[in-house]
């Protein structure tokens, strides 16, 4: 082989290696993609409510539980940095989606448009107050979930997945639910604190039931990653410290 061909082959091989992703990176990309999709769609479709035994609940609740599950999976396999990074990406993409919806709502509507200006604004316009309430509640809830999850993981030395997954979700979602409702509904005519408290209570009860119901799913996903992909959870912080 000529020197030129050898150099070209070597360069091509190096380029190929540079673009290759390990299974742990591909899994992280997939988990982040699903997380962001559910987070943004949950915000967009949240204006519709459906009836439940505890009262009307936003249809966004059908997607947000997936983000709870994924936060715990990412936290377990990628640690604090991996979980915080996906939290930051989620906040950034939610902000991008909000800006895009505000801009497209403000654009003039053609007479042949499928949605009229009022219809589009009602469905996609959203309010600045709702966005602020949502992003503040999201960030507080996510960061609390990460901390509590790692606390239980360290305390149990990596055992009892159900405890750290359910325990972190129960506390973080109580704070998340209370925060978003308190910020958004406070000061709204006809919505006193009794009404707001009742709304927080019924949404939180539903989240508790979903968190418990998702426990087998958390174990199934955890087992599939360990056995199917050959990955192991990140060491709890005491182990990581000892290892250094």
Secondary structure, DSSP 8 states (H G I E B T S, - for coil): --HHHHHHHHHHHHHHHHH---HHHHHHHHHHHHHHHHHHHHHHTTT-EE--TTS-EETTHHHHHHHHHHHHHHHHHHHHHHHHHHHHHHHHHHHHHHHHHHHHHHS---TT-SS-HHHHIIIII--HHHHHHHHHHHHHHHHHHHHHHHHHHHHTTT--HHHHHHHHHHHHHHHHHHHHHHHHHTT-TT--HHHHHHHHHHHHHHHHHHHHHTHHHHHHHHHIIIIIH-------HHHHHHH-
